[in-house]
């Protein structure tokens, strides 16, 4: 014990050493503010924040229900949850290396002997016979000869109960760096889960908005088709009365058929989006139905300013940054291989020929030991591992910086989109109103014989296109709002409230 104790104390003191570089967040190319939004600032990534049910900003009960299903039914999210649980288990596994391992071994040994003959080699000088019902033999030695009696090997049972312990002190911080690496990977997995959830939610919201805009286009096309049917009937009556030419009738028929073809294509596109939403919610498309409904678009208002925690909320940036920390710890793990490993072992136990004597003091056994292992030649293996770990770190830093740049680009794109689409929607609304008025006037002029039917067809096609373009512009506004929320890692709202219903 006097020999082992100094070794243990020395190992404990050395265990405070940790080789390898300490982690520092890498610098990036983050500007102080956004180009496309005055007052919007950026910041380095930090802890993941709860983004809340951001989809409620669109005031659509069906969308609220669908997005809520993502958490429990989307399979990509379920896979990310499992990956997070695995990484958290690996942290516990790595942390176990800081502690000694203990084991207890109970054992029972049965032994016996027979009457066989054999030769026994002794260390003394002499030969002889042994008797007594056991083994007889002849021994040869240096010097004189003589007789010896070995006796019976007999038989019996021996009981043993031993406990052992072994500990490899973390002299150079290899285990602590391993724990640090595992924690970094676990934090990255948590960010990956948040990213998977946000991606699924934003994709579902975008698909749903596009599907509802198709519902609106279907309604427009159906109503416009009814007016085209009436125009066809009028043109047919005028042709039968000899007032209109056959070309007018053919143009009216062409317009009706083309509109019905457009309607069929819109129904197809809606079905594809409905199937995509089914998969996102973890359901089979064959059993999933979203009823056709009137579209009441709500476009969340983008604030004039955002707090400095903007990029702290993006899970992909947080994930990339945590992987840099994990890669940095990997360097320390590799460097620790340059230094020797100390292993301390000990055991205590009892051994007796009967259970009753097993716990007597005379049956007590113990042992203590220490071993030091150091590789003296590995052909450059450790140096190669260190070089690989440093290269992995540089790769993770570059990935982190690229992720930040891509996030800035994404946010700038969504900001300029939100600003310009607001202008576009206002102009599309004016164009649609003017086209509707022109359609009414032109049809009246045709009935009065002031214009030909070709003019009517052209004006009607222009009016329908203007209405559908307006629907698309509003849908693009909503989709850009979803894109901006995704680019920010969640809504800019700090509290969630139901927006007022749309006017009209």
Beta strands, then each sheet from edge to edge (+ up, - down):
strand 1: 101-111
strand 2: 156-167
strand 3: 341-352
strand 4: 364-373
sheet 1: 1+ 2- 3+ 4-
end
